[in-house]
Amino acid sequence: MKRRVVDLFCACICLTVIGVAILYPNQIRARNTILVTAILLEVVFLILSIRDKEERKEAVGHLGMGLPSESELITEIVLLSEEDTELMTWDMYGKIAMIIGRDVKENQVDIDLGRSTYASMVDIEHAVLNYSIGNWYVEDLGSTNGISVKKAEDGRVYKLSADTPCRMERGDCLYVGLNRLLLR
């Protein structure tokens, strides 16, 4: 960004030199040489500023900072059995935060695993899913049995530290205790 500003500033200086050379032709020695040089430099600095802008767009895309495409959007979370059948589904579309846990009437959770096979391994408020800048993030709320994430891109399972958000992608699986939640 700073490079682009400097390039645009230099282009403005060249434009000023061109303007002065055109407005005061009789008062500048080697007017034609200065004019040609200023025009060439103007073109070079404009090209550099445009190139810097395009490089920045590419860098943002490579860092994963852009918004996900339609096919990458996570719109639901599914509780899977050990045989990969769907036991329960929760809609995530239009939400910005979802608490995962067990509903014991004194709290409200969005994803209630209280009736799941491994409900005893789920804390009352086990984890939270937060939506920010086009992505979902999961965070362990200091649970007893923790959270693990199986990333779709490499198939590896990662254990999360408490209070450390992890960016989720479509196809990732969350392990809440022994419960398996697929994000799709």
N, C-alpha and C positions, 0 to 999 in steps of 0.2 A: 504494500500500500504506500509506504513512504517513497519507494522508488518511483512509483507512478506519479506521485505528487511532484517530485523533483523533475521528472521528465516533462510534465505539463508546465511547470514553472519555467523551465528552459525554453520550451516551445513558445511560451508567452513573451519571453525576452527576445527571441528571434523575430517574432511577429512585430514587436515594438521597433526593432532595428529596421525591419523591412518598411514599416510605416514611416519612420524618420527619413530613410533613404528616398522614399517616393515623394514625401511632402517637401523636402528640402534638397532638391537635386543639385543645385549650384553651390551649396555650402559643404559638400562632402567630397573629399578626394577619393579616388578609386571607387567611385559609387557603384559601378557595375560589378566589381569584384566583391564588394561588401554585400551587395544585393544578392548575387548568386550564392555566396557562402551562407548568408542568413536563410535563404530559401531552402538550400540543401539541409542545413541544420534543423530547420523547422520540420521538414519531412522526416528526418531521422528521429527526432524527439517524439513526434506524434506516433510514429511506428513503434517506438520503444514503449510508450505509454499504453498503446493498444495491446501489445504483446504481454506487458506486465499484467494487464487486466485478465487476459485469457489464461496466462499461467496461474494466476490466483484462482480462477474458476476450476482449473484442472486440479490444483492442489487441494481445494476444498472437497472436490469429488473423491480424491484418493484418500483423504482422511476420514471419509465417512460422515462428514459434517452436513451433507445435503439431506433433504427430506427423502424418506423412502418412497419408492414408486408404488403404484396401486397393488402390484403383485407382492410387495414386501410388507404391506400394512398388516398389523396384527389386529384382528377383529373379534377373536374369541379364544377362550382358554378351555381345554377339555381335560377332565379327569379320566385317565386310562386305567384299565385293569391290567393284570399281569399278562393277559392274552391279547393286549392292545385293543380291546373293545372299549367303546365310549360309555362311561358310566354317568357322567354329568357334564353339562356344558354351560358356560357363563359368557354372556355377550359383553364385549369390551368397547364396542363402538360408541363413540361420543363421551366416554368417561375419561377422567383425568387421574383418578386414583382408585385403587381397589385393595382392601385389606383381606389377607388370606388368614384363616384361622378356624376356630370353632365357635359357633353361636351358642352361648349359654344364657341367653335372655337378658343378661346385664350389659351386653355389648352388642354391637352390630358389625358383622363382617360381610363383605361382598361375595367372597368365595368361601362358602361354609363347607369344611371338610369333616364336620362332626358326624356325618353318617357314612363316611368312607371306611374301608376295611382297616386302615391304619390310623383311625381317628385319635387313638391314645398317644400317638407320636406327634400330634399337632398341638401347639400352644394355642391359647385363646386368641391371642393376636400374634401370629407367627411371623408374618412378612407383609410387605406392602409393595404393590406395583404402582409406579408413578409414570405419568405420560408427560414428556417435556420435549419440546423442539422436534416433534415428529417421531419420537422414539419412546418405547416403554423401557423402564428400568425397574429391577427388582432389588429389594433391600431387606435383609434379615433384621428383624426387630429384637435381636438378642434372645432368640428362641433356644430352647433346651437341645433340640435335635438338629438345628441348623437348616440351611438351604444349600442345595447343590444345583448346578446348572449343567446340562448336557448341551453343548453348542452344536447346532445343525451343521455348521461349516466344517468342523473337524472331527465331530463325534466324541470328543473328549469331555469328561465330567470334571467340573471345577467346584470346589467347596468355597462358599462365600464367607467372608469375615463379616461379623456383625457391623451394622452401620456403614457398609461399603456398597454403594449401588453398582449394579452390573447391567449393562445395556443388553436388552433382549432382542432377538430377531425371530422372524417367522420360522417355525420348525424347531425352535429350541424347546427343551424339556426342563421343567422345574421339578426338583425332588424336594418335597416338603415332608420331612420324616421319610417314610417309604412310599408316600403317595406321589404319583407321577402326573404332572400337568403339562400338556402339550399346548404351545402357543401357535395359533394359526390364523 
